[in-house]
Each structure stands twice: as C-alpha cells, then as structure tokens.
Amino acid sequence: APWHPAPAPRFPEEFEGPTVVFRVRRAVASMPRGGRGGGRRGASPRRRSRAAREAAALSFDEPGPRAVTAQASLVRASGHALRQKRKPSRRYTDDSSEDDAPAQMVKRSPTKRRAGERGRPSSRSRSPSARQSPGKRGATNGSATSAGSGKGKSEVEYEFGGPVGATGITLVLPAVVLALQRLARDDAWFQGAATWADAGLAARDEVVAAVVGVADSWSWQALGVLAAYIAFLVVLSLLLPGEDAQGTELEEGGRLTYRLNGFSSLLVTAAVAGGGHYLGYFSLAAVYDLMPGLVVASFAISIALSLYLYLRSLRVTTGLVAAANTGIVPYDFFMGRERNPRVLGGRLDLKFFCELRPGIIGWGLLLAGLALAQAARHGGAVSNSMWMVCLFQGVYIVDSLWFEKAILTTMDITSDGFGYMLAFGDLSVVPFTYSLQALYLVEHPVDLPAATAAAVVALNFVGYFLFRGANLQKDRFRRDPTAPEVSHLRVLQTQRGSRLIVSGIFWGVARHMNYFGDWLMGLAWCLTTGAGNPACYYYAAYFAILLLHRQGRDEHWCRAKYGADWDRFCAIVKYRIIPFVY
C-alpha cells in the first residue's frame, strides 16, 4: 500500500490503516482454472490478464478528509483479488440547536460511479459525491457529471458554483476589496450624481480606476509593517499562556489541542500599539494614509500563504478534505485541500491562528488608527458616529476573542479546508472591508441626533443579545443538557438519539436566531454613517446574502440528517431567521 508505511498485507489477511480498512479475499473459487486440463496450477495467461483488468477497475474509498483512493491493480498468479471491506462515513457539525452536534455521524448514501473513479463527498456542502474521471469533466449549474460507458454516471456537487465559480471568486475578490476601499474614501461619485444610474456609472469608473491603479498602491513599507505584525502575533501565540483545549473528534480519529490565548494576545498587542503611539515611536493615525498599501500587501501575503498551503497539501496524506480533492486545481486551491495544516512541530495551527488573530486584532488596530486620523484632521474632535462604530465593533472583536473556544466547533475549524477562501477572507476581507464605516468617517464626520444615535445603539445591543445569547445557550446545551441554564428547555427527541431545542426566546422562536442577531449588529454599524455613501452599507448587504446562503445550506443538511424529525421540528419552530417574517 503506497500511501501507508506499513508493508502490504499477506493474503488473505486484513489490512487496517489509520482510516481505511480493506479485506483481501480469495477469488480462486470464482476464477476459471488454468491449464489444458483445468488443473489447479493457475489460470491461463489470457484469463489471468482479464482478471487483472477487472481488479484494476475496482476503486476504494476512505472516509473523511483523507481522500486517498487506491485502485487495485494486483492479481496474484494464484488468483487473489481485492474487494472493498466497508463504506465510509462523514462527520458533520451543523448550526442546529442539538445537544450532540459536534460529533455527529452521517452515513453517506451509496453513489454510482464508473469503474476506476474515486468517490469523494463534498466537505462544505456535505453531499455524497464521486470524483469525476480525469479525462471527462463538465460542470453545469455548479455540479459536474462524468459519464461512464455503460457503468452509470456520478455527480459531484460543488460549492460556490463549482470550478468556474471558484476561479471567478478568486480573481474578483481582490478587485472587490480595492473598489470598496476607493468608494468608501470619497463620496463624490455618489453625491455628484443626479440619478442612481449616474451614480452607478460613476461607481464603475471608480472600480476600474482602483483595479488599474493597483500597482501604484504597492508599498514595501506596508508589506514590512504587515509582515512584522503577523510575525509578532505568531510569537505571542507560541509564548503566551492559555488554556489547552481539545477540538472535536477528527474523522480519522483523535483530537487536536489548541492553545487559547487569543484574548491575551489582543491585550498585549493593544498595549504595545498604544504605548508605541503614546511614546512617539510611530503614529497609529498613519494607517489612513498607509491603508492602500496595506490592502495590497495583504493580497500578496494571502496569495503566498494559499500557494504554500496548496503545494504543502500535495505532500501529505492525512487530514485532507474530500471536497477539495477533486483534481481540479483552481477549485482545490480555493477551497483548501488540508483541513488542519500545522507547522513548527505542530505547535502552530495555521487555520486556527488566521481565523481570529491577524484579521480580527488588525481590525481593532485599524479602528483605533482611523479614529485618531479623524481627530487629527478635525481639530481633535471625534464624531459620535465614529465613537459608536469603534464601540460596536470593538465589543464584537473582544467578544470573539473572549469566547475563542467556541470557534472549535464551527465548520471553519471542524470541516473546511484551509485554502484561498479562508486565507483571503481572514487576512484581507475582514480587516479592510469590515472597517469601511470608520474609513468613510475619517474625512466625512457624521454627528447623529441624540434620538437617532440612541436608536442605533439600542439596535446594536439587541442584535448582540440575540447573537451571543443564542450561541451561548447552544454551546451550554451541547456540553451538558442537564445544566441549570438549559435544563428547563423543551426538546424534540430525534430518532438519531439527539435532541433539538424547541422552546425559549432563542431557538424556540427561530431556527437561526443567532444569524438574525448578527445581521442586526452589522446593520447598526452601517447606520452610523447616515445616508451619505451606499458603499458603507456593503457589510449589511453582504452579510444578508452570506447568512441566507448558510441558512439554506443548514436547512438542506439538517433535513437530510434528521429526516422526518426535521419536518416535525420545522412545524414547531416555524421561522427560519426573522421571527414572524421569514
């Protein structure tokens, strides 16, 4: 077995690797006898070659991210053949309110696949699938079909529109970030337009100018600052003390350990940045002028990291994500082939590190710098809208790092691979698009009336209450359904043995109340800027689309997971996200 260091098994014994089990069975009884007289010395050369071709057509699956498929090509002279021992299964962590979601087992339904093809489930969409034949690939509406000659067809369900969609997103995302940065800095394209059509044409010109002028934004200074900042966070991640928490069970067995010191990293970084600014070693307000260079530098680091992750994944055989082992390079590069890439002897988990450290903490530093930049440009005054943006988003940042442990049961950590999608999102999209409101307010300070400001503050903290309250209740219920905080909740017992919450102001009113709260917070951030620049409302629009997509995905898989029990649950908890509306 070339993918495993152990020697090949002796026939007809059983070989058992970390996540694969094969049983070797004798086929002598079913194979024709060789020789003119039908003796037992072996099959004739012609029949042996036929048996070899038949055995070479067999394919083997192994479960979970280790998407390594062996194709049997060995038939011994005595007539031994290989057959698959058992079918694999997938673990899936959903966003439902069940008590055992972090380690659920969902059986993959059998799929038809042509001989020689490799069956691979989709990690993000978690759909039973089979890999296409390398020679015949096609994609229609996000799914690919490979046809066999008389052997049936196999379909692969892709995420994000399949290889074409993933390639398009990979190319378009940098342009989107550049365009949003340019549109948020100056509202002349909108204020000077007589109609929405004119505003659209002006926005188009701004986008083209941002993309064409990307080379002018390059700054070696910005690259050095960003690289030094990330290196500083790596050192803090390795050296600062923190709780060593166990992640969910891996599909190949076992659990990974994570050092939870994100909040302490935030405090140390804030102290160093604040001290350096106060003592005059550098000015945080300079981030406003350096922002275009920082954005482009983040592109360079994200792309370099993604290339490293992809090339590294070609040399590993464990911890691979089935959905990103399609053999289609742009798609695998985008989705990420390896689930938990670790370096420095396993001490640094790259995906876990990038998920909350550089982008989230960097977002906070940008907020502080942009507020100082507004004060420097307006006689030391900071508008109430800037104060609100910094307060709202600062609470969100602190909350994320204080409850860092909660991320260990999310799909990003448990199921998704680490590739361009997450790397670019963590290092570029989060810090440089979530801070658009503060970026706009630097040159366009808005002082909201007291009543309006109070309403926006109330909206933000209602959203925070729904978001954090729902997530905390779900987490406590998963850990211990008998805990006093959740023991009073009514539940629906499913045939799988798990329980779904059907009461309370969170999970008893809507099936994804945490999504609704999250979106309300984002809307409050946008409202602080008034109506002067539509680009500042990007986050609310983007997040609505994102959450609707996630909700549809979750509903699809919960229905597949629970069957009729999910229909019963939906009859009790009727609304998806917005109570009494949707």
Secondary structure, DSSP 8 states (H G I E B T S, - for coil): -TTSSS----TTSEEE-SS-EEEEEE-TTTS---STT--SS---HHHHHHHHHHHHT-B----TT-----B-----TT-EEEEE----EEE---SS-BSSGGG-EEE-------TT------TTT--------TT---EETTEEEEE-SSS-EEEEE-STTHHHHHHHHHHHHHHHHHHHHHHHH--HHHHT-SSHHHHHHHHHHHHHHHHHGGGGG--HHHHHHHHHHHHHHHHHHHHS--EEEE----TTSS--EEEE-HHHHHHHHHHHHHHHHHHTS--GGGHHHHHHHHHHHHHHHHHHHHHHHHHHHTT--SSB-GGG-SS-HHHHHHH-SBSS-EETTTTEEHHHHHHHIIIIIHHHHHHHHHHHHHHHHTTT---HHHHHHHHHHHHHHHHHHHTGGGGGGSHHHHT---SHHHHHIIIIIHHHHTTHHHHHHHHS-----HHHHHHHHHHHHHHHHHHHHHHHHHHHHHH-TTSTTTTTS-EEE-TTS-EEE--SSSTTTBTTHHHHHHHHHHHHHHHTTTTS-GGGGHHHHHHHHHHHHHHHHHHHHHHHHHTHHHHHHHHHS-BSSSTTT-
